[in-house]
């Protein structure tokens, strides 16, 4: 989760990075199962805040591709466009 300033207001995005399962070298996860559990948690949070369809639409529309094994790592950001009350809940960890 990353926040940036867009037109003077705070915005958050979900960053997608690329990993290769067969040559999996831990980046933030200890195992493939940890990585898959993390993905499941991301999906559940997107559903909770009614952002899954919005993020999926961006995923299908983009031509950007994450790049692995580079420095710096290239991620693809997806806007969340959370309403202010949802953003407050996220930042409070609710």
Backbone torsions as a table, in degrees:
resi	resn	phi	psi	omega
1	UNK	NA	130.2	-177.0
2	UNK	-133.5	141.0	174.7
3	UNK	-114.6	142.6	179.6
4	UNK	-137.2	164.4	176.3
5	UNK	-94.7	126.9	176.5
6	UNK	-127.1	117.1	-178.6
7	UNK	51.1	41.0	176.0
8	UNK	79.0	1.7	177.4
9	UNK	-118.0	156.3	-178.3
10	UNK	-78.0	134.0	179.7
11	UNK	-131.7	152.2	178.5
12	UNK	-122.3	150.0	177.9
13	UNK	-136.0	159.4	174.8
14	UNK	-105.9	122.1	-178.4
15	UNK	-96.4	131.8	178.4
16	UNK	-106.0	128.3	176.3
17	UNK	-119.9	163.7	-176.0
18	UNK	-103.5	135.2	170.2
19	UNK	-132.3	156.8	176.4
20	UNK	-109.8	114.0	-175.3
21	UNK	-60.6	-42.6	-175.5
22	UNK	-69.0	-29.0	178.7
23	UNK	-113.6	35.2	-173.1
24	UNK	-58.8	117.5	172.5
25	UNK	-113.4	123.8	-175.3
26	UNK	-54.8	130.2	175.4
27	UNK	-109.0	-57.8	175.4
28	UNK	-130.0	0.1	-175.8
29	UNK	-125.9	147.1	-178.3
30	UNK	-81.5	-21.9	-177.2
31	UNK	-154.8	170.5	175.4
32	UNK	-60.9	-38.5	179.5
33	UNK	-63.0	-42.3	176.8
34	UNK	-59.8	-42.3	179.2
35	UNK	-62.2	-46.5	-179.7
36	UNK	-65.1	-37.4	176.0
37	UNK	-63.9	-38.6	177.0
38	UNK	-62.7	-45.1	177.8
39	UNK	-59.6	-42.2	178.4
40	UNK	-61.7	-42.1	179.0
41	UNK	-64.2	-38.8	177.9
42	UNK	-62.0	-45.4	178.9
43	UNK	-61.1	-43.7	179.4
44	UNK	-62.1	-38.5	178.2
45	UNK	-69.1	-41.1	177.3
46	UNK	-61.9	-38.1	176.9
47	UNK	-66.7	-44.7	-178.6
48	UNK	-56.4	-40.6	-178.2
49	UNK	-98.6	14.5	176.4
50	UNK	55.4	45.8	-178.8
51	UNK	-118.6	-3.4	-175.0
52	UNK	-60.5	-51.4	-178.6
53	UNK	-62.1	-37.5	179.8
54	UNK	-63.6	-45.3	179.5
55	UNK	-69.7	-40.8	178.4
56	UNK	-62.4	-38.2	177.7
57	UNK	-60.9	-42.2	177.4
58	UNK	-64.8	-40.1	179.8
59	UNK	-60.3	-44.6	-178.7
60	UNK	-71.6	-27.5	-175.9
61	UNK	-87.3	-24.7	-173.3
62	UNK	-75.8	150.2	172.3
63	UNK	-104.3	-4.3	-179.6
64	UNK	-71.6	147.1	-179.2
65	UNK	-132.9	131.4	175.8
66	UNK	-66.3	152.4	-178.7
67	UNK	-122.3	123.1	-179.7
68	UNK	-96.5	166.5	174.7
69	UNK	55.8	35.6	176.6
70	UNK	-128.6	163.5	175.4
71	UNK	-130.5	113.3	4.2
72	UNK	-81.5	157.1	175.0
73	UNK	-62.2	134.7	179.8
74	UNK	-100.8	116.7	177.9
75	UNK	-105.8	158.9	174.7
76	UNK	-109.5	117.2	179.6
77	UNK	-85.1	141.8	174.3
78	UNK	-119.5	123.1	179.7
79	UNK	-63.6	142.0	175.8
80	UNK	-99.4	-29.2	180.0
81	UNK	44.5	53.6	180.0
82	UNK	-74.1	138.2	171.9
83	UNK	-63.3	153.3	-175.9
84	UNK	-51.6	-40.6	-178.4
85	UNK	-68.4	-36.0	176.8
86	UNK	-69.6	-40.2	177.7
87	UNK	-60.7	-41.8	176.7
88	UNK	-59.8	-42.7	179.2
89	UNK	-63.0	-42.7	-179.8
90	UNK	-62.3	-47.7	-177.4
91	UNK	-66.5	-25.5	175.4
92	UNK	-85.4	-6.8	178.9
93	UNK	80.1	26.2	-179.8
94	UNK	-89.8	NA	NA
